[in-house]
């Protein structure tokens, strides 16, 4: 089985758990060994992607050196657009919006965490569709994008080619949901157990 690439967008003032949570899920997702003592088969190679190759200063001061830019990354199967205060600028950044639209048009599974939904909205991907975001920005998303059916009672909204999720830790649930959708609930639950993410069942936490 070929390892698929997951691209996680990073930018200044990105919320750390928004991107590190999904990173951990996709990096941990693996098929069990074919025989006792054998090696796991990892399903994904996860890379960080930014507009420029410079160090990104995340929320709280964590610094991240992106693996790639929008112009030089490998072909992707999934992208994750996280949230954080940085989305206030990124939601109108033409370079990011054009890149997200191009990934979607190319058949890449587009996902968002928290206020990353504002980036997807800015790219026009959520027009006339249901979506969710962090609880504190539900009303703002409704005000800024009245064409979106904003849902305040769902942690994950799966539209097939687009998946949005609520805030921060919800990105872990979203990524496990995607792993379960693509590889089966057993693999998703195995990944959650490996992470000691207790109580995760199906696409929600118990």
PAFI-783639 format. One record per residue: residue in one letter; residue number from 1; y negated, z negated, x of N, C-alpha, C in turn; chain. Coordinates in nm, 3 decimals. Layout:
BEGIN
ATOM   r     k        nY        nZ        nX       caY       caZ       caX        cY        cZ        cX   c
ATOM   A   NUM         Y         Z         X         Y         Z         X         Y         Z         X   A
...
//
This chain:
BEGIN
ATOM   r     k        nY        nZ        nX       caY       caZ       caX        cY        cZ        cX   c
ATOM   X     1     0.119     0.000     0.085     0.000     0.000     0.000    -0.124     0.000     0.088   A
ATOM   X     2    -0.217     0.094     0.063    -0.340     0.100     0.140    -0.432    -0.015     0.098   A
ATOM   X     3    -0.498    -0.075     0.198    -0.591    -0.184     0.170    -0.722    -0.126     0.118   A
ATOM   X     4    -0.766    -0.173     0.003    -0.891    -0.125    -0.057    -1.008    -0.206    -0.001   A
ATOM   X     5    -1.124    -0.141     0.006    -1.243    -0.208     0.055    -1.326    -0.262    -0.060   A
ATOM   X     6    -1.369    -0.386    -0.045    -1.465    -0.448    -0.137    -1.596    -0.463    -0.062   A
ATOM   X     7    -1.704    -0.412    -0.120    -1.835    -0.425    -0.059    -1.920    -0.527    -0.133   A
ATOM   X     8    -1.965    -0.630    -0.062    -2.047    -0.734    -0.122    -2.190    -0.721    -0.070   A
ATOM   X     9    -2.283    -0.701    -0.161    -2.423    -0.683    -0.125    -2.484    -0.817    -0.084   A
ATOM   X    10    -2.561    -0.816     0.025    -2.636    -0.935     0.065    -2.781    -0.896     0.088   A
ATOM   X    11    -2.871    -0.989     0.064    -3.014    -0.965     0.078    -3.082    -1.100     0.096   A
ATOM   X    12    -3.205    -1.100     0.140    -3.276    -1.226     0.160    -3.281    -1.306     0.030   A
ATOM   X    13    -3.255    -1.435     0.040    -3.255    -1.529    -0.071    -3.141    -1.504    -0.170   A
ATOM   X    14    -3.032    -1.443    -0.124    -2.912    -1.432    -0.206    -2.850    -1.572    -0.217   A
ATOM   X    15    -2.795    -1.603    -0.333    -2.728    -1.732    -0.355    -2.594    -1.731    -0.282   A
ATOM   X    16    -2.569    -1.832    -0.200    -2.454    -1.830    -0.110    -2.321    -1.822    -0.185   A
ATOM   X    17    -2.297    -1.911    -0.280    -2.168    -1.910    -0.349    -2.150    -1.785    -0.434   A
ATOM   X    18    -2.260    -1.724    -0.476    -2.251    -1.600    -0.553    -2.173    -1.493    -0.478   A
ATOM   X    19    -2.194    -1.485    -0.347    -2.121    -1.382    -0.272    -2.003    -1.438    -0.194   A
ATOM   X    20    -2.011    -1.564    -0.150    -1.900    -1.621    -0.074    -1.779    -1.652    -0.162   A
ATOM   X    21    -1.805    -1.689    -0.289    -1.694    -1.714    -0.380    -1.607    -1.590    -0.400   A
ATOM   X    22    -1.667    -1.477    -0.445    -1.588    -1.355    -0.456    -1.529    -1.308    -0.322   A
ATOM   X    23    -1.605    -1.329    -0.213    -1.553    -1.291    -0.081    -1.421    -1.363    -0.056   A
ATOM   X    24    -1.417    -1.494    -0.081    -1.296    -1.572    -0.058    -1.180    -1.523    -0.145   A
ATOM   X    25    -1.209    -1.493    -0.271    -1.104    -1.446    -0.362    -1.045    -1.315    -0.312   A
ATOM   X    26    -1.129    -1.216    -0.289    -1.078    -1.085    -0.251    -1.013    -1.088    -0.112   A
ATOM   X    27    -1.068    -1.168    -0.022    -1.008    -1.178     0.112    -0.875    -1.250     0.108   A
ATOM   X    28    -0.855    -1.338     0.010    -0.731    -1.416     0.000    -0.622    -1.345    -0.080   A
ATOM   X    29    -0.661    -1.253    -0.168    -0.564    -1.189    -0.257    -0.459    -1.111    -0.177   A
ATOM   X    30    -0.334    -1.144    -0.202    -0.226    -1.081    -0.125    -0.097    -1.080    -0.204   A
ATOM   X    31    -0.013    -0.984    -0.171     0.123    -0.982    -0.225     0.208    -1.078    -0.143   A
ATOM   X    32     0.299    -1.149    -0.206     0.383    -1.244    -0.131     0.474    -1.169    -0.034   A
ATOM   X    33     0.525    -1.239     0.068     0.617    -1.175     0.163     0.738    -1.117     0.093   A
ATOM   X    34     0.785    -1.005     0.142     0.902    -0.941     0.083     1.029    -1.022     0.109   A
ATOM   X    35     1.027    -1.103     0.214     1.142    -1.186     0.247     1.093    -1.318     0.306   A
ATOM   X    36     1.170    -1.423     0.298     1.127    -1.553     0.351     1.082    -1.541     0.497   A
ATOM   X    37     0.968    -1.599     0.527     0.917    -1.594     0.664     0.842    -1.467     0.697   A
ATOM   X    38     0.837    -1.374     0.603     0.767    -1.250     0.628     0.616    -1.265     0.609   A
ATOM   X    39     0.544    -1.157     0.634     0.398    -1.160     0.624     0.352    -1.119     0.486   A
ATOM   X    40     0.243    -1.176     0.443     0.178    -1.133     0.320     0.120    -0.993     0.339   A
ATOM   X    41     0.098    -0.925     0.228     0.028    -0.796     0.230    -0.107    -0.814     0.163   A
ATOM   X    42    -0.210    -0.820     0.243    -0.343    -0.839     0.187    -0.388    -0.715     0.111   A
ATOM   X    43    -0.449    -0.738    -0.004    -0.485    -0.628    -0.093    -0.622    -0.569    -0.063   A
ATOM   X    44    -0.709    -0.647    -0.001    -0.847    -0.602     0.018    -0.898    -0.632     0.159   A
ATOM   X    45    -0.984    -0.545     0.205    -1.068    -0.570     0.321    -1.209    -0.587     0.267   A
ATOM   X    46    -1.272    -0.699     0.295    -1.401    -0.731     0.236    -1.511    -0.717     0.341   A
ATOM   X    47    -1.617    -0.646     0.306    -1.729    -0.626     0.397    -1.859    -0.662     0.327   A
ATOM   X    48    -1.957    -0.706     0.405    -2.091    -0.730     0.352    -2.178    -0.609     0.381   A
ATOM   X    49    -2.266    -0.579     0.286    -2.348    -0.458     0.295    -2.492    -0.494     0.261   A
ATOM   X    50    -2.586    -0.446     0.342    -2.727    -0.471     0.319    -2.806    -0.342     0.337   A
ATOM   X    51    -2.930    -0.346     0.297    -3.014    -0.227     0.312    -3.036    -0.192     0.459   A
ATOM   X    52    -3.053    -0.295     0.540    -3.077    -0.276     0.684    -2.979    -0.362     0.763   A
ATOM   X    53    -2.958    -0.333     0.891    -2.858    -0.408     0.969    -2.906    -0.543     1.020   A
ATOM   X    54    -3.030    -0.580     0.992    -3.083    -0.706     1.042    -3.019    -0.827     0.973   A
ATOM   X    55    -3.034    -0.942     1.035    -2.983    -1.068     0.979    -3.046    -1.094     0.842   A
ATOM   X    56    -2.962    -1.134     0.747    -3.007    -1.171     0.613    -3.017    -1.323     0.606   A
ATOM   X    57    -3.129    -1.372     0.555    -3.147    -1.517     0.539    -3.116    -1.553     0.393   A
ATOM   X    58    -3.005    -1.619     0.372    -2.959    -1.652     0.238    -3.030    -1.775     0.184   A
ATOM   X    59    -3.010    -1.801     0.056    -3.064    -1.921    -0.006    -3.012    -2.045     0.068   A
ATOM   X    60    -3.101    -2.136     0.102    -3.061    -2.256     0.175    -3.065    -2.241     0.325   A
ATOM   X    61    -3.093    -2.119     0.374    -3.110    -2.100     0.518    -2.992    -2.041     0.592   A
ATOM   X    62    -2.877    -2.023     0.525    -2.763    -1.960     0.591    -2.801    -1.818     0.634   A
ATOM   X    63    -2.762    -1.782     0.756    -2.790    -1.649     0.808    -2.662    -1.567     0.815   A
ATOM   X    64    -2.669    -1.444     0.772    -2.553    -1.355     0.769    -2.589    -1.222     0.835   A
ATOM   X    65    -2.503    -1.175     0.922    -2.519    -1.042     0.981    -2.434    -0.945     0.899   A
ATOM   X    66    -2.496    -0.853     0.826    -2.415    -0.762     0.742    -2.327    -0.671     0.825   A
ATOM   X    67    -2.212    -0.639     0.770    -2.118    -0.549     0.839    -2.165    -0.404     0.837   A
ATOM   X    68    -2.229    -0.367     0.726    -2.269    -0.227     0.707    -2.401    -0.220     0.631   A
ATOM   X    69    -2.457    -0.101     0.628    -2.573    -0.073     0.543    -2.529     0.020     0.430   A
ATOM   X    70    -2.623     0.051     0.341    -2.593     0.141     0.229    -2.553     0.280     0.278   A
ATOM   X    71    -2.583     0.310     0.403    -2.559     0.446     0.454    -2.434     0.460     0.539   A
ATOM   X    72    -2.375     0.348     0.585    -2.265     0.365     0.682    -2.139     0.285     0.648   A
ATOM   X    73    -2.124     0.243     0.524    -2.007     0.164     0.487    -1.887     0.254     0.459   A
ATOM   X    74    -1.766     0.198     0.464    -1.647     0.277     0.430    -1.641     0.302     0.280   A
ATOM   X    75    -1.555     0.395     0.236    -1.537     0.415     0.091    -1.493     0.285     0.025   A
ATOM   X    76    -1.552     0.255    -0.089    -1.530     0.127    -0.155    -1.453     0.144    -0.285   A
ATOM   X    77    -1.376     0.042    -0.320    -1.308     0.038    -0.448    -1.384    -0.051    -0.546   A
ATOM   X    78    -1.450    -0.155    -0.493    -1.520    -0.254    -0.574    -1.649    -0.291    -0.502   A
ATOM   X    79    -1.758    -0.310    -0.579    -1.876    -0.371    -0.521    -1.910    -0.497    -0.600   A
ATOM   X    80    -1.968    -0.594    -0.531    -2.014    -0.717    -0.593    -2.164    -0.729    -0.566   A
ATOM   X    81    -2.242    -0.741    -0.673    -2.387    -0.762    -0.661    -2.415    -0.906    -0.701   A
ATOM   X    82    -2.439    -0.994    -0.604    -2.464    -1.134    -0.636    -2.607    -1.157    -0.682   A
ATOM   X    83    -2.636    -1.282    -0.717    -2.769    -1.316    -0.763    -2.841    -1.408    -0.666   A
ATOM   X    84    -2.937    -1.481    -0.719    -3.021    -1.566    -0.638    -3.166    -1.526    -0.654   A
ATOM   X    85    -3.256    -1.604    -0.594    -3.399    -1.575    -0.608    -3.435    -1.438    -0.551   A
ATOM   X    86    -3.354    -1.390    -0.458    -3.382    -1.259    -0.399    -3.374    -1.144    -0.497   A
ATOM   X    87    -3.306    -1.164    -0.611    -3.297    -1.053    -0.707    -3.431    -1.025    -0.774   A
ATOM   X    88    -3.527    -1.118    -0.765    -3.659    -1.092    -0.822    -3.723    -0.970    -0.756   A
ATOM   X    89    -3.695    -0.952    -0.628    -3.743    -0.832    -0.558    -3.641    -0.719    -0.566   A
ATOM   X    90    -3.514    -0.753    -0.555    -3.411    -0.650    -0.547    -3.391    -0.575    -0.678   A
ATOM   X    91    -3.426    -0.634    -0.789    -3.402    -0.569    -0.919    -3.489    -0.445    -0.938   A
ATOM   X    92    -3.591    -0.429    -0.853    -3.675    -0.308    -0.858    -3.674    -0.233    -0.725   A
ATOM   X    93    -3.580    -0.266    -0.639    -3.570    -0.200    -0.507    -3.501    -0.065    -0.523   A
ATOM   X    94    -3.573     0.047    -0.505    -3.513     0.179    -0.528    -3.389     0.203    -0.441   A
ATOM   X    95    -3.390     0.155    -0.318    -3.275     0.179    -0.229    -3.149     0.116    -0.286   A
ATOM   X    96    -3.159    -0.007    -0.332    -3.041    -0.074    -0.390    -3.003    -0.013    -0.523   A
ATOM   X    97    -3.100     0.013    -0.609    -3.069     0.069    -0.741    -3.002     0.206    -0.728   A
ATOM   X    98    -3.054     0.290    -0.640    -2.992     0.422    -0.618    -2.851     0.408    -0.566   A
ATOM   X    99    -2.831     0.313    -0.475    -2.697     0.294    -0.417    -2.598     0.244    -0.522   A
ATOM   X   100    -2.641     0.150    -0.605    -2.553     0.098    -0.710    -2.517     0.209    -0.808   A
ATOM   X   101    -2.616     0.289    -0.847    -2.588     0.401    -0.939    -2.489     0.499    -0.876   A
ATOM   X   102    -2.507     0.528    -0.748    -2.417     0.622    -0.680    -2.275     0.568    -0.674   A
ATOM   X   103    -2.259     0.439    -0.650    -2.126     0.379    -0.647    -2.061     0.390    -0.785   A
ATOM   X   104    -2.137     0.358    -0.888    -2.085     0.367    -1.025    -2.044     0.510    -1.059   A
ATOM   X   105    -2.130     0.605    -1.027    -2.100     0.746    -1.054    -1.976     0.792    -0.979   A
ATOM   X   106    -1.955     0.736    -0.861    -1.840     0.773    -0.779    -1.711     0.705    -0.819   A
ATOM   X   107    -1.714     0.625    -0.926    -1.591     0.564    -0.975    -1.560     0.428    -0.918   A
ATOM   X   108    -1.654     0.369    -0.846    -1.634     0.235    -0.789    -1.651     0.131    -0.901   A
ATOM   X   109    -1.567     0.029    -0.902    -1.580    -0.080    -0.997    -1.701    -0.163    -0.957   A
ATOM   X   110    -1.798    -0.173    -1.046    -1.924    -0.243    -1.018    -1.921    -0.380    -1.086   A
ATOM   X   111    -1.943    -0.485    -1.009    -1.943    -0.621    -1.065    -2.072    -0.692    -1.025   A
ATOM   X   112    -2.108    -0.792    -1.105    -2.225    -0.873    -1.071    -2.195    -1.019    -1.097   A
ATOM   X   113    -2.268    -1.104    -1.026    -2.262    -1.248    -1.043    -2.404    -1.297    -1.069   A
ATOM   X   114    -2.418    -1.384    -1.169    -2.546    -1.451    -1.188    -2.656    -1.346    -1.215   A
ATOM   X   115    -2.771    -1.360    -1.150    -2.883    -1.268    -1.174    -2.863    -1.133    -1.107   A
ATOM   X   116    -2.748    -1.111    -1.046    -2.713    -0.976    -1.002    -2.711    -0.880    -1.120   A
ATOM   X   117    -2.695    -0.935    -1.242    -2.698    -0.850    -1.362    -2.832    -0.779    -1.376   A
ATOM   X   118    -2.941    -0.840    -1.325    -3.071    -0.775    -1.333    -3.076    -0.649    -1.247   A
ATOM   X   119    -3.002    -0.648    -1.138    -2.994    -0.528    -1.054    -2.919    -0.418    -1.129   A
ATOM   X   120    -2.807    -0.453    -1.191    -2.733    -0.355    -1.270    -2.819    -0.304    -1.385   A
ATOM   X   121    -2.895    -0.394    -1.447    -2.984    -0.353    -1.555    -3.092    -0.260    -1.503   A
ATOM   X   122    -3.148    -0.293    -1.388    -3.251    -0.208    -1.329    -3.200    -0.070    -1.294   A
ATOM   X   123    -3.072    -0.061    -1.263    -3.010     0.068    -1.233    -2.972     0.145    -1.359   A
ATOM   X   124    -2.992     0.083    -1.475    -2.962     0.151    -1.601    -2.816     0.147    -1.641   A
ATOM   X   125    -2.737     0.064    -1.574    -2.593     0.064    -1.601    -2.554    -0.019    -1.723   A
ATOM   X   126    -2.645    -0.101    -1.771    -2.611    -0.190    -1.882    -2.677    -0.150    -2.014   A
ATOM   X   127    -2.748    -0.039    -2.016    -2.816     0.003    -2.139    -2.717     0.019    -2.254   A
ATOM   X   128    -2.743    -0.049    -2.365    -2.657    -0.037    -2.482    -2.524    -0.107    -2.469   A
ATOM   X   129    -2.510    -0.193    -2.366    -2.381    -0.258    -2.341    -2.398    -0.410    -2.340   A
ATOM   X   130    -2.289    -0.482    -2.361    -2.294    -0.628    -2.347    -2.289    -0.669    -2.201   A
ATOM   X   131    -2.352    -0.782    -2.170    -2.352    -0.833    -2.033    -2.389    -0.980    -2.038   A
ATOM   X   132    -2.368    -1.048    -1.925    -2.409    -1.187    -1.915    -2.472    -1.213    -1.779   A
ATOM   X   133    -2.531    -1.332    -1.765    -2.596    -1.373    -1.641    -2.600    -1.525    -1.637   A
ATOM   X   134    -2.671    -1.582    -1.542    -2.685    -1.727    -1.533    -2.749    -1.781    -1.660   A
ATOM   X   135    -2.704    -1.898    -1.705    -2.753    -1.952    -1.833    -2.905    -1.965    -1.836   A
ATOM   X   136    -2.967    -1.995    -1.721    -3.111    -2.018    -1.721    -3.192    -1.890    -1.730   A
ATOM   X   137    -3.128    -1.775    -1.713    -3.201    -1.648    -1.718    -3.157    -1.559    -1.835   A
ATOM   X   138    -3.078    -1.616    -1.926    -3.035    -1.540    -2.044    -3.155    -1.486    -2.121   A
ATOM   X   139    -3.252    -1.573    -2.152    -3.368    -1.530    -2.230    -3.452    -1.429    -2.153   A
ATOM   X   140    -3.462    -1.448    -2.023    -3.540    -1.354    -1.941    -3.475    -1.216    -1.942   A
ATOM   X   141    -3.342    -1.210    -1.931    -3.273    -1.081    -1.935    -3.294    -1.015    -2.071   A
ATOM   X   142    -3.289    -1.094    -2.177    -3.313    -1.038    -2.311    -3.455    -0.982    -2.323   A
ATOM   X   143    -3.551    -1.055    -2.265    -3.690    -1.012    -2.274    -3.715    -0.887    -2.191   A
ATOM   X   144    -3.662    -0.886    -2.069    -3.686    -0.773    -1.979    -3.606    -0.649    -2.017   A
ATOM   X   145    -3.490    -0.670    -2.078    -3.402    -0.556    -2.110    -3.348    -0.572    -2.252   A
ATOM   X   146    -3.432    -0.550    -2.353    -3.389    -0.568    -2.491    -3.279    -0.471    -2.534   A
ATOM   X   147    -3.259    -0.366    -2.455    -3.154    -0.270    -2.488    -3.015    -0.323    -2.454   A
ATOM   X   148    -3.006    -0.434    -2.383    -2.877    -0.492    -2.346    -2.836    -0.597    -2.449   A
ATOM   X   149    -2.708    -0.600    -2.483    -2.654    -0.705    -2.570    -2.618    -0.824    -2.481   A
ATOM   X   150    -2.713    -0.913    -2.461    -2.694    -1.024    -2.369    -2.611    -1.133    -2.437   A
ATOM   X   151    -2.502    -1.170    -2.374    -2.412    -1.270    -2.431    -2.426    -1.401    -2.358   A
ATOM   X   152    -2.452    -1.507    -2.435    -2.470    -1.639    -2.376    -2.349    -1.728    -2.394   A
ATOM   X   153    -2.241    -1.673    -2.448    -2.122    -1.754    -2.477    -1.998    -1.703    -2.404   A
ATOM   X   154    -2.017    -1.617    -2.304    -1.903    -1.563    -2.228    -1.929    -1.577    -2.080   A
ATOM   X   155    -1.829    -1.625    -2.008    -1.840    -1.643    -1.863    -1.823    -1.510    -1.790   A
ATOM   X   156    -1.743    -1.421    -1.848    -1.716    -1.290    -1.790    -1.723    -1.187    -1.900   A
ATOM   X   157    -1.791    -1.077    -1.876    -1.795    -0.965    -1.970    -1.739    -0.843    -1.897   A
ATOM   X   158    -1.623    -0.797    -1.939    -1.551    -0.688    -1.873    -1.563    -0.562    -1.957   A
ATOM   X   159    -1.634    -0.462    -1.904    -1.651    -0.334    -1.974    -1.561    -0.225    -1.917   A
ATOM   X   160    -1.472    -0.262    -1.828    -1.388    -0.161    -1.762    -1.447    -0.125    -1.627   A
ATOM   X   161    -1.538    -0.027    -1.622    -1.597     0.011    -1.494    -1.707    -0.084    -1.447   A
ATOM   X   162    -1.750    -0.175    -1.533    -1.855    -0.272    -1.500    -1.812    -0.410    -1.549   A
ATOM   X   163    -1.828    -0.510    -1.462    -1.796    -0.647    -1.500    -1.915    -0.735    -1.460   A
ATOM   X   164    -1.970    -0.810    -1.556    -2.076    -0.906    -1.524    -2.022    -1.047    -1.546   A
ATOM   X   165    -2.081    -1.143    -1.475    -2.037    -1.281    -1.491    -2.156    -1.374    -1.491   A
ATOM   X   166    -2.133    -1.495    -1.536    -2.237    -1.597    -1.541    -2.269    -1.644    -1.398   A
ATOM   X   167    -2.333    -1.762    -1.387    -2.391    -1.798    -1.260    -2.300    -1.865    -1.159   A
ATOM   X   168    -2.329    -1.839    -1.034    -2.281    -1.908    -0.915    -2.128    -1.918    -0.911   A
ATOM   X   169    -2.070    -2.031    -0.952    -1.924    -2.047    -0.943    -1.850    -1.950    -1.034   A
ATOM   X   170    -1.918    -1.895    -1.134    -1.853    -1.797    -1.222    -1.808    -1.674    -1.146   A
ATOM   X   171    -1.869    -1.649    -1.029    -1.827    -1.535    -0.949    -1.684    -1.548    -0.901   A
ATOM   X   172    -1.638    -1.671    -0.879    -1.499    -1.692    -0.840    -1.407    -1.651    -0.955   A
ATOM   X   173    -1.441    -1.695    -1.076    -1.362    -1.658    -1.193    -1.363    -1.506    -1.215   A
ATOM   X   174    -1.480    -1.446    -1.194    -1.490    -1.301    -1.212    -1.399    -1.227    -1.114   A
ATOM   X   175    -1.402    -1.269    -0.989    -1.319    -1.202    -0.889    -1.170    -1.224    -0.917   A
ATOM   X   176    -1.132    -1.345    -0.957    -0.992    -1.369    -0.995    -0.953    -1.285    -1.116   A
ATOM   X   177    -1.046    -1.271    -1.211    -1.022    -1.187    -1.327    -0.996    -1.042    -1.285   A
ATOM   X   178    -1.076    -0.992    -1.191    -1.058    -0.854    -1.144    -0.924    -0.840    -1.072   A
ATOM   X   179    -0.891    -0.936    -0.988    -0.761    -0.931    -0.920    -0.648    -0.931    -1.023   A
ATOM   X   180    -0.659    -1.015    -1.125    -0.557    -1.018    -1.228    -0.549    -0.889    -1.306   A
ATOM   X   181    -0.664    -0.830    -1.334    -0.666    -0.704    -1.409    -0.601    -0.592    -1.330   A
ATOM   X   182    -0.626    -0.590    -1.200    -0.577    -0.479    -1.117    -0.436    -0.502    -1.062   A
ATOM   X   183    -0.398    -0.629    -1.045    -0.271    -0.656    -0.976    -0.180    -0.752    -1.052   A
ATOM   X   184    -0.224    -0.799    -1.167    -0.141    -0.886    -1.248    -0.183    -1.033    -1.236   A
ATOM   X   185    -0.161    -1.106    -1.345    -0.202    -1.246    -1.351    -0.130    -1.331    -1.247   A
ATOM   X   186    -0.005    -1.299    -1.215     0.068    -1.378    -1.116    -0.001    -1.376    -0.980   A
ATOM   X   187    -0.050    -1.258    -0.940    -0.119    -1.246    -0.811    -0.252    -1.322    -0.816   A
ATOM   X   188    -0.323    -1.313    -0.929    -0.449    -1.386    -0.943    -0.424    -1.537    -0.937   A
ATOM   X   189    -0.323    -1.583    -1.005    -0.293    -1.727    -1.005    -0.246    -1.772    -0.867   A
ATOM   X   190    -0.172    -1.687    -0.797    -0.130    -1.719    -0.660    -0.253    -1.732    -0.570   A
ATOM   X   191    -0.351    -1.644    -0.590    -0.475    -1.650    -0.512    -0.551    -1.778    -0.542   A
ATOM   X   192    -0.561    -1.814    -0.671    -0.629    -1.937    -0.709    -0.560    -2.060    -0.649   A
ATOM   X   193    -0.427    -2.059    -0.649    -0.353    -2.171    -0.590    -0.380    -2.179    -0.440   A
ATOM   X   194    -0.383    -2.063    -0.374    -0.408    -2.060    -0.230    -0.546    -2.120    -0.199   A
ATOM   X   195    -0.641    -2.097    -0.288    -0.777    -2.150    -0.272    -0.791    -2.293    -0.322   A
ATOM   X   196    -0.684    -2.346    -0.383    -0.688    -2.476    -0.452    -0.801    -2.478    -0.556   A
ATOM   X   197    -0.811    -2.366    -0.627    -0.906    -2.356    -0.738    -0.831    -2.395    -0.863   A
ATOM   X   198    -0.826    -2.523    -0.890    -0.737    -2.579    -0.991    -0.778    -2.541    -1.132   A
ATOM   X   199    -0.678    -2.523    -1.215    -0.701    -2.506    -1.357    -0.731    -2.365    -1.401   A
ATOM   X   200    -0.726    -2.268    -1.309    -0.755    -2.130    -1.348    -0.634    -2.069    -1.416   A
ATOM   X   201    -0.653    -2.020    -1.539    -0.545    -1.957    -1.614    -0.598    -1.828    -1.673   A
ATOM   X   202    -0.530    -1.718    -1.645    -0.576    -1.589    -1.697    -0.714    -1.558    -1.643   A
ATOM   X   203    -0.809    -1.526    -1.733    -0.942    -1.487    -1.690    -1.042    -1.601    -1.704   A
ATOM   X   204    -0.993    -1.720    -1.737    -1.083    -1.834    -1.753    -1.025    -1.956    -1.683   A
ATOM   X   205    -1.107    -2.056    -1.670    -1.057    -2.184    -1.621    -1.018    -2.271    -1.740   A
ATOM   X   206    -0.912    -2.348    -1.724    -0.865    -2.437    -1.830    -0.965    -2.551    -1.850   A
//
